[in-house]
Structure formats: C-alpha cells, structure tokens
C-alpha cells in the first residue's frame, strides 16, 4: 500500500508494482483508491482514517492509523503539520491551515506524529524566537540532540505545548504577530506563517 498526502508528493508506483495507492486527488500518478475526509479502510489489522487538511495543497489528506492494541496510534501528517511547525500555504489560506491544525488537534494527545519532512531543528529555532519562555522546548531540544531523525518521537499533545501554529491565542504568539485585540485566528496564522517564511535563524 502507498499513501499520498497530496499531488506534490512523488509516488514511485513502479517500485511496488500492484500496490494500491490511496490519495485525495485524481492527479496523483497511478492512483487506485481516491479517498476523502472521514473515509476509512483497513490494511491487514491496521485501521486507517482519512482526514482532509487542505492548505499546503487543496487535496492534502492526513492518515490516522490505529490497530486493536492499546497503542494510541499515529498520524501521517505529510506537509500539513510538522514538529513545531506547519507547511507553507501553497494552495490555501491561514484560515484553512488553522482549521487543518485544529482538526488534527482533536486526535488523542498520545497520537504519534509521523510528518513528511525533517525540519524540526529549524522549526524549533523559529518557535523559540516567538515564544522564548516556553519550558516545553527543553524536551524538544533533548530529542533533537539525541536523534538525527525526530519523526515518530513526538505526539499531538506535544504539538499543543510547543508548536506556535497550534498556539495562536497565547500571549507570546499574539505579541510576536502584533495581533490587535479581537484579531481572527486566521489572520494571526497568516502573519505567523509570513514571519516563518522570512525567518533566518
């Protein structure tokens, strides 16, 4: 089985001939199974729930996987949610990214994060520039220092503690974005992403 979170994701179907390919767009090369929000399917004993998260691309799909064990499961977030960060808004808006991250935030806190790229070190540098007093960063720094690859070592609950893009109404983020009183979370998200785009740290 191959899962593709959006049309920008390269799918090497020829490497796995005959493997079913799940994705949210008919534009995905060699797609065999088109899925939409809340669709579910099984791979052996693993249950997969599809979560539509349009913004990075309009067909972005995240895949929440669980099995019959007591393990809380994992979520493949592609280019939507990164450890301490989020994807660029190539085809979407701040409002869409806010809704996407809020949606992922409804998963159990112990859900393991399985993101598409290893940007954790640079994401942490930006997060610290926004929220320098956040005590949770110590745990993330320790993970980075001990592991070359951090994907799969953190959870959705961790993101709620240290990811500025999931903490839009906290005082540090409001201060960093110079958000006026009553500013929408969508506009704060847009400003925060623009700050990240230009960040050199």
DRENMI-665394 format. One record per residue (C-alpha): chain; residue number from 1; z, x, y; residue in three letters. Coordinates in pm, 1 decimal, always signed. Layout:
<torgus>
{"A",NUM,{Z,X,Y},"Ala"}
...
</torgus>
This chain:
<torgus>
{"A",1,{+0.0,+0.0,+0.0},"Unk"}
{"A",2,{-82.4,+117.0,+351.4},"Unk"}
{"A",3,{+61.9,-46.0,+661.4},"Unk"}
{"A",4,{-91.9,-0.6,+1005.8},"Unk"}
{"A",5,{+110.0,-90.1,+1314.3},"Unk"}
{"A",6,{-196.0,-123.4,+1541.2},"Unk"}
{"A",7,{-563.4,-37.7,+1579.6},"Unk"}
{"A",8,{-482.0,+305.5,+1725.8},"Unk"}
{"A",9,{-313.4,+405.1,+1400.2},"Unk"}
{"A",10,{-550.1,+608.5,+1179.2},"Unk"}
{"A",11,{-576.8,+463.7,+831.4},"Unk"}
{"A",12,{-700.1,+701.5,+561.6},"Unk"}
{"A",13,{-801.6,+440.3,+306.6},"Unk"}
{"A",14,{-1024.2,+689.4,+124.8},"Unk"}
{"A",15,{-713.2,+893.6,+36.7},"Unk"}
{"A",16,{-569.6,+594.1,-150.9},"Unk"}
{"A",17,{-867.7,+402.5,-292.4},"Unk"}
{"A",18,{-782.9,+47.1,-389.0},"Unk"}
{"A",19,{-456.1,+39.6,-193.9},"Unk"}
{"A",20,{-400.8,-282.1,+2.4},"Unk"}
{"A",21,{-396.3,-224.5,+378.8},"Unk"}
{"A",22,{-174.1,-451.5,+590.2},"Unk"}
{"A",23,{-212.5,-476.8,+966.5},"Unk"}
{"A",24,{-220.2,-704.2,+1267.5},"Unk"}
{"A",25,{-587.4,-669.1,+1365.1},"Unk"}
{"A",26,{-925.9,-713.4,+1200.6},"Unk"}
{"A",27,{-1030.0,-396.3,+1387.5},"Unk"}
{"A",28,{-821.7,-179.0,+1153.2},"Unk"}
{"A",29,{-1061.4,+12.8,+927.1},"Unk"}
{"A",30,{-1068.9,-114.6,+567.9},"Unk"}
{"A",31,{-807.2,-384.8,+639.3},"Unk"}
{"A",32,{-741.1,-602.2,+334.7},"Unk"}
{"A",33,{-441.7,-809.9,+449.3},"Unk"}
{"A",34,{-423.1,-943.9,+804.5},"Unk"}
{"A",35,{-63.8,-1028.3,+898.0},"Unk"}
{"A",36,{+103.7,-1199.6,+1191.8},"Unk"}
{"A",37,{+455.4,-1244.7,+1323.7},"Unk"}
{"A",38,{+711.5,-1353.8,+1062.4},"Unk"}
{"A",39,{+468.6,-1313.9,+770.1},"Unk"}
{"A",40,{+639.7,-1183.4,+457.8},"Unk"}
{"A",41,{+516.1,-1010.2,+145.2},"Unk"}
{"A",42,{+659.5,-804.1,-140.5},"Unk"}
{"A",43,{+577.8,-461.3,-276.9},"Unk"}
{"A",44,{+741.5,-437.7,-617.2},"Unk"}
{"A",45,{+1109.9,-510.0,-539.7},"Unk"}
{"A",46,{+1078.6,-443.1,-166.7},"Unk"}
{"A",47,{+1051.6,-736.2,+74.8},"Unk"}
{"A",48,{+855.1,-679.4,+395.8},"Unk"}
{"A",49,{+880.9,-898.7,+705.7},"Unk"}
{"A",50,{+623.1,-859.3,+983.7},"Unk"}
{"A",51,{+745.4,-851.6,+1344.5},"Unk"}
{"A",52,{+479.6,-880.9,+1614.9},"Unk"}
{"A",53,{+562.6,-647.5,+1904.7},"Unk"}
{"A",54,{+262.6,-649.5,+2141.0},"Unk"}
{"A",55,{+262.7,-398.2,+2427.6},"Unk"}
{"A",56,{+165.6,-46.7,+2319.1},"Unk"}
{"A",57,{-130.1,-231.7,+2169.3},"Unk"}
{"A",58,{-167.2,-607.7,+2159.2},"Unk"}
{"A",59,{-179.3,-608.6,+1779.1},"Unk"}
{"A",60,{+129.2,-391.2,+1723.0},"Unk"}
{"A",61,{+325.5,-501.4,+1418.7},"Unk"}
{"A",62,{+660.2,-361.5,+1304.3},"Unk"}
{"A",63,{+758.3,-390.2,+938.9},"Unk"}
{"A",64,{+1118.9,-469.3,+838.9},"Unk"}
{"A",65,{+1183.2,-372.1,+476.2},"Unk"}
{"A",66,{+1473.2,-469.4,+252.8},"Unk"}
{"A",67,{+1547.2,-484.0,-119.1},"Unk"}
{"A",68,{+1800.2,-658.8,-338.9},"Unk"}
{"A",69,{+2064.1,-389.4,-285.5},"Unk"}
{"A",70,{+2336.0,-395.0,-21.3},"Unk"}
{"A",71,{+2143.4,-142.3,+189.5},"Unk"}
{"A",72,{+2073.9,-287.8,+536.9},"Unk"}
{"A",73,{+1705.6,-198.9,+519.7},"Unk"}
{"A",74,{+1473.6,-14.7,+751.3},"Unk"}
{"A",75,{+1217.8,-95.2,+1017.3},"Unk"}
{"A",76,{+887.6,+86.0,+1067.7},"Unk"}
{"A",77,{+850.8,+67.3,+1446.5},"Unk"}
{"A",78,{+523.3,+256.2,+1490.3},"Unk"}
{"A",79,{+465.0,+327.8,+1859.6},"Unk"}
{"A",80,{+687.3,+46.7,+1988.9},"Unk"}
{"A",81,{+1042.1,+179.8,+1954.9},"Unk"}
{"A",82,{+1126.0,+548.9,+1933.5},"Unk"}
{"A",83,{+1464.5,+714.5,+1902.8},"Unk"}
{"A",84,{+1598.3,+698.3,+2261.8},"Unk"}
{"A",85,{+1260.2,+582.6,+2390.8},"Unk"}
{"A",86,{+966.0,+345.3,+2364.6},"Unk"}
{"A",87,{+587.8,+363.3,+2354.6},"Unk"}
{"A",88,{+354.9,+365.2,+2651.6},"Unk"}
{"A",89,{+223.2,+31.7,+2770.9},"Unk"}
{"A",90,{-141.0,+96.9,+2683.2},"Unk"}
{"A",91,{-235.7,-270.8,+2648.0},"Unk"}
{"A",92,{+75.6,-451.1,+2766.2},"Unk"}
{"A",93,{+337.6,-500.1,+3032.9},"Unk"}
{"A",94,{+703.1,-429.5,+3090.7},"Unk"}
{"A",95,{+778.6,-790.2,+3008.1},"Unk"}
{"A",96,{+610.1,-755.3,+2668.8},"Unk"}
{"A",97,{+794.1,-431.5,+2589.5},"Unk"}
{"A",98,{+1124.1,-586.0,+2692.9},"Unk"}
{"A",99,{+1058.6,-880.4,+2460.1},"Unk"}
{"A",100,{+949.8,-647.0,+2177.8},"Unk"}
{"A",101,{+1263.3,-432.2,+2200.2},"Unk"}
{"A",102,{+1485.7,-737.8,+2233.0},"Unk"}
{"A",103,{+1321.4,-875.6,+1918.6},"Unk"}
{"A",104,{+1385.4,-553.0,+1725.5},"Unk"}
{"A",105,{+1740.3,-560.9,+1858.1},"Unk"}
{"A",106,{+1802.8,-882.5,+1661.8},"Unk"}
{"A",107,{+1783.0,-686.0,+1334.9},"Unk"}
{"A",108,{+2114.0,-584.9,+1175.6},"Unk"}
{"A",109,{+2270.8,-292.6,+1361.9},"Unk"}
{"A",110,{+2268.8,-75.0,+1047.9},"Unk"}
{"A",111,{+1890.8,-111.5,+1003.8},"Unk"}
{"A",112,{+1742.2,+237.8,+970.9},"Unk"}
{"A",113,{+1483.8,+338.7,+1233.3},"Unk"}
{"A",114,{+1151.1,+468.2,+1099.9},"Unk"}
{"A",115,{+941.7,+540.1,+1407.6},"Unk"}
{"A",116,{+586.6,+669.4,+1424.2},"Unk"}
{"A",117,{+631.8,+998.6,+1613.3},"Unk"}
{"A",118,{+893.6,+1267.2,+1658.9},"Unk"}
{"A",119,{+964.4,+1251.6,+2035.0},"Unk"}
{"A",120,{+1342.8,+1248.3,+2006.2},"Unk"}
{"A",121,{+1422.1,+1572.0,+2190.0},"Unk"}
{"A",122,{+1213.8,+1484.6,+2497.1},"Unk"}
{"A",123,{+1332.9,+1123.6,+2488.6},"Unk"}
{"A",124,{+1692.8,+1242.0,+2492.7},"Unk"}
{"A",125,{+1622.8,+1466.5,+2792.0},"Unk"}
{"A",126,{+1489.0,+1167.7,+2984.9},"Unk"}
{"A",127,{+1772.3,+939.8,+2872.6},"Unk"}
{"A",128,{+2025.8,+1196.4,+2996.4},"Unk"}
{"A",129,{+1852.1,+1204.8,+3335.5},"Unk"}
{"A",130,{+1902.6,+828.7,+3359.8},"Unk"}
{"A",131,{+2247.7,+787.3,+3200.4},"Unk"}
{"A",132,{+2417.6,+1127.4,+3212.0},"Unk"}
{"A",133,{+2762.4,+990.9,+3128.6},"Unk"}
{"A",134,{+2665.0,+820.5,+2802.9},"Unk"}
{"A",135,{+2902.9,+952.2,+2534.8},"Unk"}
{"A",136,{+2667.4,+843.2,+2254.4},"Unk"}
{"A",137,{+2427.9,+1125.5,+2343.9},"Unk"}
{"A",138,{+2663.9,+1373.1,+2176.4},"Unk"}
{"A",139,{+2591.3,+1216.5,+1836.9},"Unk"}
{"A",140,{+2216.9,+1224.8,+1901.0},"Unk"}
{"A",141,{+2225.9,+1588.4,+2013.5},"Unk"}
{"A",142,{+2406.0,+1676.2,+1691.3},"Unk"}
{"A",143,{+2136.4,+1500.2,+1486.0},"Unk"}
{"A",144,{+1862.7,+1688.1,+1675.2},"Unk"}
{"A",145,{+2037.3,+2024.7,+1635.5},"Unk"}
{"A",146,{+2082.9,+1980.9,+1260.2},"Unk"}
{"A",147,{+1744.2,+1827.1,+1174.0},"Unk"}
{"A",148,{+1386.6,+1920.9,+1258.4},"Unk"}
{"A",149,{+1283.7,+1562.3,+1176.8},"Unk"}
{"A",150,{+1511.6,+1287.1,+1311.2},"Unk"}
{"A",151,{+1314.3,+982.8,+1199.4},"Unk"}
{"A",152,{+1518.4,+784.8,+946.4},"Unk"}
{"A",153,{+1852.9,+929.8,+1057.5},"Unk"}
{"A",154,{+1947.0,+667.6,+1317.8},"Unk"}
{"A",155,{+1980.4,+290.4,+1337.1},"Unk"}
{"A",156,{+1902.8,-8.0,+1556.2},"Unk"}
{"A",157,{+2271.7,-11.7,+1650.2},"Unk"}
{"A",158,{+2240.8,+347.2,+1772.6},"Unk"}
{"A",159,{+1948.8,+249.8,+1994.8},"Unk"}
{"A",160,{+2160.9,-17.1,+2162.1},"Unk"}
{"A",161,{+2406.6,+259.0,+2253.2},"Unk"}
{"A",162,{+2174.7,+533.4,+2378.2},"Unk"}
{"A",163,{+1821.3,+403.2,+2440.1},"Unk"}
{"A",164,{+1776.7,+332.2,+2813.8},"Unk"}
{"A",165,{+1486.8,+97.2,+2737.9},"Unk"}
{"A",166,{+1728.9,-124.3,+2544.1},"Unk"}
{"A",167,{+1998.7,-98.2,+2813.7},"Unk"}
{"A",168,{+1811.9,-229.6,+3116.8},"Unk"}
{"A",169,{+2103.9,-410.2,+3280.8},"Unk"}
{"A",170,{+2354.8,-126.2,+3254.6},"Unk"}
{"A",171,{+2472.0,+31.3,+3579.9},"Unk"}
{"A",172,{+2310.9,+372.8,+3515.3},"Unk"}
{"A",173,{+1967.2,+221.7,+3445.4},"Unk"}
{"A",174,{+1989.5,-12.9,+3743.9},"Unk"}
{"A",175,{+2084.0,+284.0,+3960.5},"Unk"}
{"A",176,{+1806.9,+509.0,+3824.8},"Unk"}
{"A",177,{+1541.4,+242.6,+3876.3},"Unk"}
{"A",178,{+1680.3,+142.5,+4218.4},"Unk"}
{"A",179,{+1661.2,-216.8,+4098.4},"Unk"}
{"A",180,{+1754.3,-473.1,+4357.9},"Unk"}
{"A",181,{+2011.5,-739.1,+4281.3},"Unk"}
{"A",182,{+1854.0,-1007.7,+4065.6},"Unk"}
{"A",183,{+1556.8,-790.3,+3962.2},"Unk"}
{"A",184,{+1394.3,-907.3,+3640.8},"Unk"}
{"A",185,{+1433.9,-703.8,+3324.3},"Unk"}
{"A",186,{+1054.4,-689.3,+3306.1},"Unk"}
{"A",187,{+1031.0,-515.8,+3644.4},"Unk"}
{"A",188,{+1316.2,-278.4,+3553.2},"Unk"}
{"A",189,{+1129.9,-193.7,+3231.9},"Unk"}
{"A",190,{+809.5,-121.7,+3425.1},"Unk"}
{"A",191,{+993.4,+106.8,+3667.3},"Unk"}
{"A",192,{+1181.0,+285.9,+3389.4},"Unk"}
{"A",193,{+861.8,+348.7,+3193.1},"Unk"}
{"A",194,{+690.7,+483.6,+3505.2},"Unk"}
{"A",195,{+984.7,+720.2,+3555.0},"Unk"}
{"A",196,{+945.5,+837.1,+3194.6},"Unk"}
{"A",197,{+570.2,+882.8,+3237.5},"Unk"}
{"A",198,{+626.1,+1123.5,+3525.1},"Unk"}
{"A",199,{+938.6,+1291.4,+3383.7},"Unk"}
{"A",200,{+924.6,+1667.2,+3334.9},"Unk"}
{"A",201,{+1247.1,+1787.7,+3186.3},"Unk"}
</torgus>
